[in-house]
């Protein structure tokens, strides 16, 4: 029998009956029926269901559980590849990095330095390509991990502030680019730091052939807001690879 305690640990005070059903019935009884379906098969079914529903935080947990139940990285990648045709191509783009995070570097998937977080859907209108966002802390200096797939970059934008403000980038993985309006682009590598003053138009993102991660810190200030501008057009971006 699977001994599950996550329900009681996370929801025991808020929803005790739900926690009981999760731990004792779903995992304690249904998942435990190994004479009907193996744990490996139940993991594959659950991964497919969560993929189709776009439930990425739970999907990551079940990818890890599937790994423990014997689902190989090759099988996880193949499962997502097939599901992409039936459930949506963008979902596959969102799930492959989760597989990379759970399984590591084999078979050409990146081992990222920091956890990838969730698809950055709230800001997808201001990005070319797929990006991912994970809050690190909202105290003192709000900080986020931003992950860019190869070729992904955000639009030109400005962090406005009447006093203070701006942004600090700490590069932790892969290769990327940063550029201020009217200035040459700057290549970014792990360990590089970018100080972005308030009210300066700029963009940043991944190189065309590399995943890229940076920590973004929002510098406190007054009347802070972000103005999103035009995209970084393809000819401009592609010219960077020829420098």
SEROZA-318254 format. One record per residue: residue in three letters; x, y, z of N, C-alpha, C in turn. Coordinates in steps of 0.001 Angstrom, whole numbers, padded with zeros to 6 digits, always signed. Layout:
<recs>
ALAXYZXYZXYZ...
</recs>
This chain:
<recs>
UNK+000843-001202+000000+000000+000000+000000+000872+001243+000000UNK+000508+002241-000814+001220+003514-000812+000810+004304+000426UNK+001797+004774+001173+001523+005608+002336+001719+007060+001926UNK+000625+007791+001769+000656+009175+001320+000246+010071+002474UNK+000998+011127+002714+000682+012068+003789+000578+013509+003303UNK+000759+013731+001984+000786+015100+001464-000508+015848+001741UNK-001639+015164+001631-002917+015817+001876-003012+016380+003281UNK-002685+015562+004269-002758+016029+005659-001709+017109+005943UNK-000516+016969+005326+000551+017943+005582+000194+019320+005029UNK-000428+019360+003846-000675+020638+003185-002100+021160+003366UNK-003044+020263+003564-004450+020691+003606-005195+020193+004833UNK-004471+019598+005771-005134+019005+006926-005940+019992+007742UNK-005427+021215+007884-006156+022216+008673-007264+022872+007866UNK-007018+023129+006587-007993+023827+005750-009110+022905+005279UNK-008762+021741+004790-009752+020826+004203-009467+019397+004672UNK-009742+019096+005919-009367+017796+006479-010009+016606+005767UNK-011262+016762+005320-011908+015634+004645-011258+015383+003293UNK-010969+016461+002558-010268+016307+001278-008918+015647+001500UNK-008182+016078+002536-006877+015495+002839-007006+014004+003131UNK-008034+013640+003871-008264+012221+004184-008546+011419+002922UNK-009401+011943+002033-009717+011237+000793-008483+011106-000096UNK-007683+012166-000155-006460+012123-000963-005503+011049-000465UNK-005233+011068+000841-004211+010177+001386-004700+008736+001526UNK-005930+008569+001993-006384+007224+002344-007129+006518+001225UNK-007863+007284+000405-008657+006641-000645-007915+006658-001984UNK-007578+007887-002480-006919+007965-003782-005613+007182-003785UNK-004711+007485-002840-003418+006803-002816-003465+005511-002005UNK-004180+005521-000894-004206+004336-000037-004972+003172-000610UNK-005983+003460-001477-006787+002373-002040-006637+002266-003554UNK-006929+003353-004292-006921+003269-005757-005519+003005-006284UNK-004545+003829-005897-003179+003613-006366-002618+002282-005880UNK-003136+001767-004779-002601+000534-004197-003111-000724-004894UNK-004027-000582-005842-004585-001760-006527-003623-002237-007633UNK-002448-002673-007222-001415-003063-008174-001739-004368-008895UNK-002699-005125-008387-003107-006333-009100-003942-005988-010335UNK-004442-004760-010423-005243-004305-011569-004391-003510-012566UNK-003620-002556-012054-002699-001751-012861-001437-001525-012034UNK-000298-001605-012668+000951-001364-011955+001087+000111-011601UNK+001956+000412-010635+002218+001800-010283+002772+002565-011488UNK+003596+001908-012278+004163+002538-013470+003053+002932-014450UNK+002111+002016-014689+001018+002315-015609+000118+003418-015062UNK-000128+003402-013762-000954+004457-013168-000257+005819-013279UNK+001064+005824-013148+001804+007074-013320+001680+007585-014746UNK+001821+006706-015742+001700+007124-017135+000308+007699-017415UNK-000718+007048-016875-002093+007532-017068-002269+008910-016432UNK-001759+009066-015217-001920+010330-014495-001147+011451-015172UNK+000066+011165-015645+000851+012167-016365+000096+012625-017607UNK-000490+011683-018336-001245+012032-019540-002457+012905-019202UNK-003157+012556-018119-004338+013333-017738-003964+014753-017323UNK-002908+014895-016543-002487+016226-016096-001943+017042-017256UNK-001250+016393-018197-000786+017074-019408-001967+017663-020168UNK-002991+016850-020404-004139+017313-021196-004861+018466-020516UNK-004823+018489-019163-005503+019550-018419-004616+020770-018199UNK-003321+020669-018541-002412+021778-018337-002110+022075-016881UNK-002176+021029-016035-001933+021203-014599-000448+020980-014296UNK+000374+022012-014606+001825+021823-014596+002440+021596-013213UNK+002039+022302-012147+002653+022017-010839+002430+020574-010396UNK+001197+020053-010530+000945+018661-010179+001638+017721-011147UNK+001729+018117-012414+002388+017276-013407+003851+017054-013045UNK+004525+018102-012605+005921+017948-012206+006045+016937-011069UNK+005146+017019-010087+005174+016071-008970+004955+014641-009452UNK+004048+014480-010430+003765+013127-010915+004835+012629-011884UNK+005566+013535-012525+006736+013089-013282+007780+012502-012338UNK+007977+013174-011202+008919+012657-010207+008429+011328-009638UNK+007125+011230-009393+006567+009971-008892+006694+008876-009946UNK+006430+009247-011227+006587+008276-012303+008020+007789-012422UNK+008969+008693-012251+010381+008292-012269+010651+007259-011187UNK+010100+007497-009996+010265+006542-008897+009587+005215-009200UNK+008550+005233-010033+007813+004012-010377+008372+003333-011627UNK+009482+003840-012158+010149+003169-013272+009894+003751-014639UNK+009209+004908-014733+009027+005568-016026+010350+006214-016401UNK+010919+005839-017537+012201+006383-017957+012013+007747-018609UNK+013113+008483-018729+013050+009772-019413+012622+009587-020862UNK+013145+008549-021517+012758+008284-022904+011257+008101-023016UNK+010664+007354-022079+009221+007129-022113+008447+008412-021833UNK+008937+009224-020887+008257+010487-020590+008283+011418-021799UNK+009449+011504-022464+009559+012356-023657+008654+011844-024768UNK+008634+010541-024963+007800+009972-026029+006320+010169-025735UNK+005942+010027-024471+004550+010247-024073+004121+011676-024400UNK+004952+012656-024039+004623+014058-024293+004614+014353-025791UNK+005554+013752-026537+005600+013964-027987+004300+013517-028641UNK+003800+012349-028251+002554+011870-028841+001360+012711-028383UNK+001316+013045-027093+000197+013823-026580+000126+015215-027210UNK+001276+015734-027638+001279+017062-028242+000336+017143-029432UNK+000236+016068-030200-000627+016067-031391-002107+016036-031022UNK-002423+015514-029849-003820+015380-029451-004271+016466-028469UNK-003330+016982-027690-003705+017895-026603-003153+019306-026752UNK-002217+019516-027667-001715+020864-027870-000207+020963-027880UNK+000321+021557-028951+001768+021716-029107+002381+022610-028030UNK+001757+023758-027687+002348+024600-026639+002479+023886-025298UNK+001560+022985-024991+001665+022246-023730+002943+021420-023697UNK+003300+020818-024829+004532+020028-024872+005745+020905-024587UNK+005768+022108-025177+006869+023036-024908+006962+023352-023420UNK+005821+023415-022750+005811+023729-021322+006251+022555-020463UNK+006060+021331-020961+006325+020138-020147+007746+019624-020310UNK+008339+019770-021494+009700+019251-021679+010681+019821-020651UNK+010641+021126-020324+011547+021607-019284+011294+020973-017917UNK+010045+020603-017631+009756+019911-016377+010420+018537-016374UNK+010378+017856-017522+011065+016571-017644+012563+016764-017424UNK+013105+017831-018024+014531+018114-017858+014871+018329-016393UNK+014001+019039-015689+014263+019331-014283+014204+018067-013437UNK+013267+017176-013753+013099+015952-012969+014169+014916-013291UNK+014517+014793-014594+015392+013702-015022+016840+014117-015264UNK+017119+015402-015522+018502+015806-015728+018880+015925-017183UNK+020168+015743-017477+020739+016153-018758+020697+015112-019856UNK+020326+013893-019596+020402+012862-020627+019479+013183-021796UNK+019829+012665-022951+019003+012742-024150+018769+014176-024626UNK+019747+015071-024361+019684+016394-024953+018812+017403-024243UNK+018197+017039-023105+017396+018009-022375+018282+018724-021354UNK+018058+020005-021102+018983+020761-020275+018832+020464-018789UNK+019946+020435-018071+019920+020422-016608+020080+021874-016173UNK+018998+022500-015793+019019+023920-015473+019565+024142-014070UNK+020166+025293-013845+020804+025573-012571+019788+025730-011456UNK+018678+026410-011729+017635+026641-010733+016321+026030-011218UNK+015403+025740-010295+014094+025223-010717+013426+026135-011735UNK+012738+025531-012685+012224+026287-013822+010950+027061-013496UNK+010167+026599-012547+008917+027282-012249+007823+026926-013236UNK+006852+027801-013374+005673+027563-014208+005748+028383-015497UNK+005023+027953-016536+004965+028763-017754+004555+030201-017436UNK+005246+031133-018041+005058+032556-017738+003865+033119-018522UNK+002711+032498-018324+001541+032808-019145+001053+034248-018964UNK+001187+034785-017766+000670+036132-017510+001376+037184-018355UNK+002618+036898-018782+003386+037865-019568+003699+037349-020974UNK+003021+036294-021391+003349+035677-022679+003159+036633-023855UNK+002269+037601-023713+002046+038573-024799+003266+039455-025035UNK+004173+039499-024067+005337+040375-024169+006631+039596-024430UNK+006504+038338-024803+007657+037490-025093+007506+036857-026467UNK+008617+036682-027156+008680+035809-028325+009274+034493-027846UNK+008553+033392-028019+008989+032110-027494+008425+031855-026109UNK+008867+030759-025506+008334+030329-024221+009289+030682-023090UNK+008713+031228-022018+009496+031540-020831+008781+030967-019608UNK+009529+030901-018506+009029+030286-017282+009428+031169-016108UNK+008584+031205-015088+008779+032135-013977+008623+031406-012656UNK+009573+031619-011750+009478+031057-010406+009829+032127-009383UNK+008874+032549-008550+009195+033508-007488+010173+032882-006488UNK+011187+033635-006111+012135+033192-005092+011813+033809-003737UNK+011535+035100-003719+011120+035770-002497+010405+037067-002861UNK+009428+037422-002042+008740+038704-002210+009099+039659-001079UNK+010026+039262-000209+010433+040100+000911+011659+040930+000539UNK+011810+042091+001160+012919+043011+000955+013064+043375-000527UNK+013794+042574-001306+013929+042809-002743+013244+041655-003477UNK+012062+041865-004063+011393+040777-004778+012297+040190-005863UNK+012401+038857-005871+013334+038186-006772+012651+037000-007434UNK+012949+036801-008723+012312+035758-009504+013366+035068-010379UNK+013222+033768-010560+013979+033077-011592+013187+033149-012893UNK+013817+033622-013958+013197+033652-015283+014009+032724-016184UNK+013326+031793-016830+013974+030829-017718+013459+031036-019137UNK+014375+031113-020096+014040+031335-021499+014449+030102-022305UNK+013563+029595-023148+013979+028556-024089+014875+029200-025149UNK+015623+028389-025927+016474+028972-026977+015668+029884-027912UNK+016203+031071-028165+015548+032025-029049+014502+032894-028397UNK+014149+032610-027142+013113+033397-026461+013697+034712-025957UNK+012943+035777-026101+013337+037074-025551+012076+037885-025264UNK+012223+038833-024327+011084+039703-024059+011111+040917-024985UNK+010001+041626-025036+009913+042846-025838+010806+043938-025235UNK+011085+044939-026021+011641+046163-025458+010686+046638-024355UNK+011237+047093-023251+010391+047567-022168+011159+048540-021287UNK+010414+049246-020429+010980+050277-019564+010421+050084-018163UNK+011307+050051-017175+010898+050027-015775+010864+051482-015277UNK+009705+052066-015333+009568+053466-014929+009582+053595-013401UNK+010101+054699-012920+010051+055028-011499+010334+056513-011339UNK+009698+057117-010355+009973+058525-010047+011219+058658-009185UNK+011492+057640-008384+012717+057597-007579+013061+056137-007341UNK+014365+055830-007309+014762+054439-007140+014337+053605-008331UNK+013946+052372-008081+013430+051515-009135+014521+050926-010013UNK+014115+050368-011133+015022+049660-012016+015033+048176-011711UNK+016008+047477-012272+016051+046019-012159+017507+045556-012131UNK+017742+044430-011458+019053+043801-011420+018906+042370-011916UNK+019727+041981-012895+019730+040610-013417+021014+039910-012982UNK+020878+038695-012470+022018+037849-012128+021922+036594-012989UNK+022851+036418-013914+022785+035317-014870+023320+034044-014224UNK+022578+032942-014380+022960+031709-013683+023115+030503-014606UNK+022595+030574-015843+022664+029391-016700+022577+029778-018165UNK+023413+029130-018995+023319+029274-020436+023893+030587-020945UNK+023466+030953-022141+023916+032189-022775+022707+033026-023154UNK+022836+034346-022927+021746+035243-023268+022258+036565-023801UNK+021305+037484-023968+021622+038816-024484+020902+039867-023648UNK+021555+041033-023540+020927+042215-022952+021274+043400-023838UNK+020296+044283-024059+020559+045454-024892+019736+046634-024425UNK+020382+047791-024342+019691+049051-024090+019487+049785-025406UNK+018434+050558-025462+018071+051285-026683+019236+052177-027130UNK+019630+052006-028405+020692+052822-028964+022095+052359-028649UNK+022234+051206-027968+023549+050683-027610+023716+049268-028168UNK+024959+048793-028316+025177+047418-028792+024658+046397-027783UNK+024288+045242-028284+023848+044162-027403+025045+043598-026639UNK+024783+043127-025451+025809+042548-024585+025515+041069-024379UNK+026480+040194-024680+026322+038763-024431+026400+038499-022935UNK+025571+037567-022457+025500+037254-021036+025834+035791-020793UNK+026622+035524-019756+027009+034184-019355+026831+034050-017844UNK+026809+032822-017317+026646+032647-015869+027662+033466-015078UNK+027186+034131-014056+028025+034992-013239+027955+036451-013620UNK+027459+036757-014826+027323+038156-015235+026177+038825-014479UNK+026346+040086-014202+025330+040882-013516+025000+042088-014382UNK+023722+042381-014522+023278+043532-015309+022504+044473-014402UNK+022989+045686-014267+022281+046723-013526+021487+047568-014521UNK+020166+047552-014399+019299+048256-015338+018688+049460-014620UNK+019102+050651-014968+018533+051833-014302+017052+051988-014637UNK+016360+052690-013784+014969+053026-014080+014906+053901-015326UNK+013796+053775-016051+013473+054640-017185+014384+054425-018396UNK+015042+053266-018484+015899+052933-019621+015216+051830-020440UNK+015043+052059-021729+014419+051086-022611+015424+049971-022930UNK+014987+048709-022823+015916+047597-022966+015146+046309-023245UNK+015894+045240-023538+015325+043892-023636+016401+042900-023207UNK+015958+041669-022885+016905+040602-022569+016261+039255-022868UNK+017088+038253-023103+016571+036927-023425+017682+035951-023749UNK+017309+034794-024276+018248+033710-024544+018929+033881-025894UNK+020102+033279-026018+020719+033130-027328+019901+032148-028157UNK+020113+032166-029459+019303+031331-030346+019532+029844-030125UNK+020709+029482-029587+021059+028068-029456+021253+027636-028013UNK+020681+028364-027059+020938+028042-025655+019747+028375-024774UNK+019442+027485-023832+018550+027861-022743+019264+028911-021895UNK+018494+029746-021225+019082+030834-020443+018239+031077-019204UNK+018919+031232-018071+018245+031570-016816+018924+032775-016184UNK+018111+033679-015661+018645+034712-014786+017699+034938-013618UNK+018262+035451-012551+017456+035938-011435+017179+037411-011691UNK+015923+037784-011630+015520+039179-011820+015076+039754-010476UNK+015706+040847-010073+015354+041516-008833+014751+042877-009142UNK+013602+043139-008548+012922+044416-008742+013387+045390-007664UNK+014125+046414-008073+014671+047362-007118+013546+048263-006597UNK+013400+048372-005279+012320+049211-004728+012447+050668-005174UNK+011317+051287-005366+011284+052689-005751+009879+053230-005601UNK+009673+054445-006040+008346+055055-005950+007729+055166-007344UNK+006410+054963-007387+005647+055026-008642+006246+054095-009697UNK+006587+052875-009297+007194+051912-010230+006127+051274-011116UNK+006419+051162-012382+005549+050464-013318+006390+050060-014524UNK+005936+049033-015240+006638+048561-016429+005837+048916-017670UNK+006481+049551-018623+005878+049856-019918+006430+048870-020947UNK+005549+048063-021540+005964+047111-022567+005857+047762-023940UNK+006909+047589-024740+006990+048242-026044+007017+047194-027157UNK+007617+047526-028287+007573+046653-029455+008459+045420-029266UNK+008163+044344-029995+009016+043148-029941+010395+043418-030544UNK+011355+042586-030166+012667+042591-030806+012508+041803-032104UNK+012569+042473-033232+012235+041813-034495+013297+040780-034856UNK+012889+039842-035687+013743+038698-036026+015049+039108-036703UNK+015062+040002-037695+016352+040394-038296+017321+040987-037286UNK+016818+041832-036401+017674+042431-035366+018243+041345-034461UNK+017387+040422-034045+017836+039368-033134+018815+038426-033820UNK+018514+038005-035028+019373+037053-035724+020749+037654-036047UNK+020798+038969-036213+022079+039620-036501+023060+039465-035349UNK+022540+039236-034128+023425+039069-032980+024314+037840-033126UNK+023788+036786-033759+024558+035558-033900+025691+035710-034905UNK+025663+036787-035692+026693+037011-036688+027805+037925-036186UNK+027655+038416-034941+028670+039320-034414+029942+038560-034039
</recs>
